[in-house]
Amino acid sequence: MSQDLHAEKILILDFGSQYTQLIARRVRECQVYCEIHPWDMSLAAIQAFAPKGIILSGGHQSVYDHEAPAVDPGILAMEVPILGICYGMQWLSHHLDGGVAPSQTREYGPARIHQDQVTSSFFQGFFLAGHADVWMSHGDHVDRLPSGFQVAARSENGLVAAMVHESRHLYGVQFHPEVSHTPRGELLIQNFARHICGCSGSWTSANVVVHAVERIRQMTGEDEVILGLSGGVDSSVVAALIHQAIGPRLTCVFVDNGLLRLNEGDQVMATFAQHMGVKVIRVDASQRFLGKLAGVSDPEQKRRIIGHTFIEVFEEEASRLPNARWLAQGTIYPDVIESAGSRTKVAANIKSHHNVGGLPERMGLKLLEPLRELFKDEVRLVGLEVGLPRSMIFRHPFPGPGLGVRILGEVSREKADILRLADAIFIEELYKAELYDHIGQAFAVFLPVKSVGVMGDGRTYDYVIALRAVETRDFMTASCYPLPHALLGRVANRIVNEVKGVNRVVFDVTSKPPGTIEWE
């Protein structure tokens, strides 16, 4: 049997910060398991969770407001280390005997803090030459330290930037160590999780695979499992994991909706059916999907049609597998968190656009979700661990409705074929230039307009293709990736010459916000 991966865990109580998932990802990067729960988690539930340490997230409210969110102060008597970040630090001060007040000089964005005389293992390796650059985001500040606390750092405005109570293992930082804008911030998370909380670091991709395989075998017994395989990272990793656990008792259904990337269907079949021996049923339903999309231009209506049609096709194929008792899905931890919301206790309603919404109940199947505890970067590492090719695991994200939402306006086979080829040329050139792995997401978009052009001795009136390439760490924000003009020129030249029906190529330089990464 594998070791209990949840024996050592950190509890993150969420006050509503936009960065809470980043805190969890940094803890996981320290090879320590953690979970995010809402701030109003009951003290009994917190005690039952038995955390080795607790992290209090940031939040947008003021702790002294009448209806400000507040954790049960009973956690302070649990004698486990506590780290308060931003609002979390202010909560510590406010609920002990310190003070929090509005700042005359608010601190937002990049800032420099200066180390005080306090020495603590929590700050080991963080300060260089007595100072550190950090990311601030607060309008209130601790104006009176609670009893037993010492100032560990101050901002250039003289405000308390960090405080510690070393004997009680209580720590507070007014900045955000979890974001990339705080260099070496991950050291603080590591010092807290590994050194102060004493976690040994058993949360590794190898251990996760062993644990997941054992769990799948225990849950399914001798039952058969069915999985909708899309070729994306999540469903691919689920397929590989379950196949490793139960072999031929897994059947994957791969639905070709006519909106896949160039040669994607053949690549999926080669990877899973030919090389890994996974049982995959390939269904060419492209005519059915494209027929239902005819005349439809609204993006949300296109998404609904594609989703509902997939369910119809999947149910038909599943009906031919009467021995299947489980439906596997690629639910991952962010899906669980976002579906639960900031105040709910149980994440039961997973977002349907991530998964085959409603199918388990309709088909009378039990749900199998081997990835529901993992973040996307952890899923990729697990994928490598189970032997999936790196080119598949680190492929850029692809929307669930596929090219259906990268063809603006009405979808047709002609437009899908044009976009497929243009996108393949773009991606091929990025690989040749060794830029693909440096870009968060890159793709081509089919625009529903035509423009005048000159090709040879004649005028043309053909379609326009837009190229999109962004750099991003978390996909919550993104900026245009500065592709070299020479590369863009090569891509445009190839698309216009090799893709019949296109005579113009444009490049999207919009950041997110105000734009989105996808166009629809």
Residue, then its C-alpha position, 0 to 999 in steps of 0.5 A: m500500500s502507498q503511504d497516506l498522502h493526506a497525513e500531512k496537510i495545510l489548511i488554507l482558509d479563504f477570505g476571498s482573495q484573487y490569489t488564494q489558488l496561487i497560495a495553494r499551488r505554492v504549497r503543493e510545489c513544496q510537495v505538501y498537500c493542502e486544501i482551500h476551504p471558506w473562511d467560515m469553516s466550523l472549528a469542529a471541521i477545522q479540528a477534524f481536518a487536523p492540519k499541520g498548519i493554517i494559512l489565512s488568505g488575503g481579502h478585500q474587506s476591512v477586519y474592523d467592519h461590522e460584517a467583516p469575515a472572521v475565522d473562528p478564533g478557536i484556531l488560535a488555541m489549536e497550537v498549530p502554526i498560522l500564517g496570515i497573508c495581507y487580510g489574514m495578518q490583519w485578522l491575527s492582529h485584530h483578534l488578538d489584542g493588536g490594532v488595525a487602522p486605515s492607512q493614510t498612504r495606501e500601498y498597492g503594487p511593487a514595494r520594497i520592505h526592510q528587515d528589522q532585527v528579528t530573526s526567524s526561520f520563517f524568513q530564511g533566505f528571503f531578505l538580501a542585504g536587509h531588504a526584499d522587493v514584494w507585491m503589496s495590495h492593501g489600504d489598511h495596516v497593523d498600527r499596534l502589534p498584539s502582545g508577544f509579536q515583534v516587527a520583522a519588516r517595515s515598508e518604506n513608509g514605515l508601516v508594519a510589513a511582517m510580524v512574528h510570534e516565534s514561540r507560538h509559531l504565528y506569522g503575518v505578512q502584509f504583502h503577497p509571497e504567493v505571486s510571481h511579483t514577489p521574488r523569493g516569495e516561494l521561500l516563505i511558503q516553503n519555510f512555513a510548510r516544510h520547516i515550521c509545520g514540519c511536513s516531510g514532502s510526500w506529495t510528489s507526482a510518483n506518490v500521487v500516481v501510486h495512490a491514484v491507481e490503488r484508489i481506482r482499483q479499490m473503488t471500481g473492483e471488477d466493474e468496467v469504466i467509460l471515459g469521454l476522451s477529448g485528447g486534452v491534457d485532463s482526459s488524457v491523463v485520466a485515461a492513462l491512469i485508469h488504464q494503468a489501474i484496470g487495463p481493458r476494463l476501461t473503454c474510451v469514447f473519442v468523438d470527432n466533432g469536426l472541430l478538432r485541430l489538424n490530424e488530432g484524431d489520428q494523433v489521439m488514436a496513435t497515442f492511446a490505441q496503438h502505443m498504449g493499448v487503451k481501448v478507444i472507440r472513435v466516432d466520426a460525428s462531424q457531419r452531425f455537429l456541423g449540421k446542427l451548427a448551421g446558421v448559428s452565430d451566437p457564441e453561447q448558443k454554439r457552445r450549448i449545441i456542441g455540448h448537448t450534441f456531444i452528450e447525445v453521441f456519448e450516450e448512444e455509444a455508452s448504451r452499447l457498453p452495458n457492463a460499464r458502471w462508472l463514468a470517468q471525468g477529468t475534473i481538476y481541483p480548480d473546477v471543484i473550488e470554483s463550483a463550490g463558491s467562496r461560502t459553500k461547504v461542499a463542492a458537489n456541482i462541478k461546472s458542466h463546461h469542464n465535464v460531461g455535465g449531468l451524464p452520471e445521473r442520466m446514465g445511472l453511472k457512478l462518477l470516477e474523478p481521479l484528478r479532482e485534488l490536482f492543479k493543472d501543473e500537477v496534472r501535467l507532472v502526473g501525465l509525464e509520470v504515467g508515460l504520456p508524451r511531453s508534446m501532448i502534456f504541454r500542449h497549449p490549452f484548447p477550448g472544449p467546443g474546439l474550433g467552434v469558438r475560434i470560428l467567429g460567427e457561423v461555423s461550416r466545414e469549409k471554415a473549419d478546414i481553412l482554420r485547421l490548416a492556418d492554425a497548424i502552420f502557425i504552431e509549426e513555425l512557433y516550434k521551428a523558432e523554439l518559441y512554443d514552450h515560452i508562450g502560454q497559448a497561441f492559436a489562429v482565429f477565423l474572422p467572418v469578414k473578407s478583404v480585397g487582395v492582390m495575388g498574381d495578376g488578379r484581385t481577390y476577395d477572401y477571408v481574414i485569419a487573426l493570430r493570437a499569442v499570449e504570455t501568462r502564468d495563471f491565465m487570469t491575466a495575460s499579455c501579448y507575446p512579442l513575436p518577432h516581426a520576421l516570424l509573423g511575416r513568415v507565418a502570414n506568407r505561408i498562410v496566404n500561399e498555402v491556405k486557399g480562401v485566405n488573403r490577409v493575416v492580422f496579429d492580436v496585441t490585446s492584453k487580458p484584461p480588457g480582452t479575453i484570451e479566446w475571442e468567443 
